[in-house]
């Protein structure tokens, strides 16, 4: 027989009734729910009103059900119990839950017995609501407890009644929650503030174990053992316990942070219980969290400003403040008109042109003429970033994101938030990183390496390249969608050989700067010098011109400027002339693209030969030609030139 000894016996209904009316009257007179079934045909034969109240069903609904449907999720257990009853004449269980019309199945204490009708056995099922059964048992135990300890209990009750009665005004006026517990942990009183905070009425909690109702778990949901509860400790050790970091649970299942004090109650030296005063500290906790968030934001901004300041100091050290667009040629005027048109917008700009034509200068001019001028222009050389550090450089990383990430890093896009990012040499970006760049351009969102938090940025993008991106799109080297995203407003910069009339102005500007920096005043460019400069084809463009002028200032003696040529010059259809001076071109013939490429290849080889195969560094070919080492490496790769072949 399942469940052990029964604490309450089912009423007997197995008597001989002469009429059906007597049978129905007997069933309805029974307080417990009764259902009579035919176990062989799985059919309900009779039931009383208490069964309807227990299940919440109407008569035709319950009468039309199969008994097996009363326990849809526990059919094997119900079947086993029925077989036990048929075999032994009775069975009992407290582990089943009967189906009800609405809501979850209701746990019941179920008693089964049999009687015979002709040669067929019937089963009488008597149900008791298990919760009511437990309450009645608890009441019985409480009564027994009171009978055994009647005098001490009355004494404790009197103490708490006097305590509550004597402080009635305080209890009702207090904003804090106040309640009492006796030495058994049962609630003795509850003030209105506690009712409001907990969602329970006083009459629902009085006599109940407070800990099990609203102090049963920690904030993370783990159980809170009674032995560890400071409230109970107060009437065990007689000390006042103050707690600032726990939670109470409301009737609706939510919790809220509390601070409370548990003060023991003593009468004639005997600990009778405790009075607990608590308050909801949700607002204080929220205020503390808001303050912490604000401090984190201040620290983040401080760190970002430090990075921006360091970056801007680096920019200033590279003398950008002294650079300006110089020239009166139609080509320069056309570029200036384009800058005026696009600067006020947020459109992406793609600047193309040979190396040394001043693409970065144009990007800075666009930024300085835009509404973003008060935010930084962040420059990124795409060719100089190692592939494995691309995401960290562009998007930043969290501390510990990878080996060597000893602190968090703010990426270039985050530094440029509200301003402009200049992606120099965008054509050098590896294909595997182009999709990652496209995403941030499209969505203006990114995640740092090692983080899942998505960050929003507001960044304008200006890109530059000396490569033919359209051709690389056709060759599937550069993503077409990224190209169109960048090429919203294209600006093509002319090479210096197509703006010869600007050379005297540029040379004079470079001479003034170099003379001041090297402390060699009084140097001038003669008309002959200007003509010779205009007669050279300038494969390194403006940067090469600036280096030539600086070299001339360094080598100037007795106030005389000497213009030195950096490479051997090959003139098509003419004998090769090796000289150390810039001689005027014999004729102003038009060069084909093939001629220009041959000349550029010859210039690269001669520069490597002069520098003994060295590409970078102060004595390298890049410095000599006035281009960046990454640009020179790219050109050498394009022409298939091996720099090591020129080492002696």
C-alpha angles and dihedrals in degrees: 000000000000124000103023126254117357117239094201128033124227115243115257115245098165099110131127109263119188097208139030088239090061090048093052092045090052092050093050092048091061113095093210123077111260129192123178116205141184101228093195097055095031090235135140111233104176141001137172134229091262089062089054091050092048095051097033090228133132121245097257090046095054094037092054094052127099112238089236089064091061088075104030096161095040103042096133091053092047092047091051091049091050092050089050090052093049090049101043102022096246143038138181137200142169096187100081129091119204121222116251131196095250130020134007122337112275119240111237142182103233127199119188127193135165138227131177128244106187107310093335126092121222127197123222111206116199116193131198123186100248093215091056090047091054092047091052091048090049090050089051091050092047091050090049089049091051091048091052095043102025097140098047092045092051089050092052092046090051092052093052093043090053090046092051094041094048094050100037095124092048093047093052096042098044118106091206122082113252128186138157132224128192126224090277092055094251118143114252102179140353129200125224094255090056090049091053094048097044099037092228126116117234094243090055093055104035109105092016127110103260094201094058093048106046108358101047101112142034121245091267091056098254115137121266111220115222090227090062095047113113090207091064091041090062094068092041102050097023092233131128111248121202119193128183106173111055137094137229121211123233126221090255091060097256123120134217132196116257142186113208144173122212112202120188120235116219132186120187090343093308122120107233101171140290143276115225122204114190139168135198108248097183093118092048091049091048090049090050091049092048089051092050090048090049091050090049090051091049090050091048092050091045090052091047092050090050090053092046091049092050090048093049091048088054090050092050091048088060089060098243090147090070096052123102140162109264127186146085099212121121089244092059093044090053091052091049091052089052091051091052091051100048103033098080092053132072093233119136114251128208114200115196132183143108121300114280097026093116104260093154090050090056092048090053091048091053091049094046091052094048131087086252093066092112092058123068128275104222116203122207123184102209092195094058098053115097112235094240092054098046097104093043092050096046102034105018128231141247123246110277094013090133140350108302095021093122093157138017118274129208111223126227094255091054090048089052094052107138091010139061134289119208113207104198119196091011089170089070092063110118115243093243091062097043093080091052091052090047092056095056091045091053101040103022086225134113144161125229116240107271094020134096095198113109114223127202123220136182106213134157114215126218115177131187136192142165091209130092100251093180090060091046090051089055090048090051090240095115124040113253094213091052091049092054091045090055099037097065091121114015122200118188116199117212119232117249092253088065093054101045093151089067095056097086091051092048093045092051091050093049091046091053092051096044093046091052094046095046094039096239105132126180099043116139138183113238125216089253091053090051092051092050090050090051090050094061121088096222105213088183092050121200095348091055091048091052091051092049091052092047091050090050091053091049092052096040114123131184090006092298120129117221116197111209123199113225098208145020111274122220117200114196115246090010131094113267111260120202111202141149093221133072102250120193115259112260090228140006095236119160114255120220121223089254090053091050093050091049090051092048091050091049091049092051093050093047092049091052090046091051092048093042094242096311112139106179135029132061092301096040131117092247091060091045093052094042097241135116117267091239090054092049092049088052092052093047089052091049092053094038093240117159110212091200090066089069096055114110 
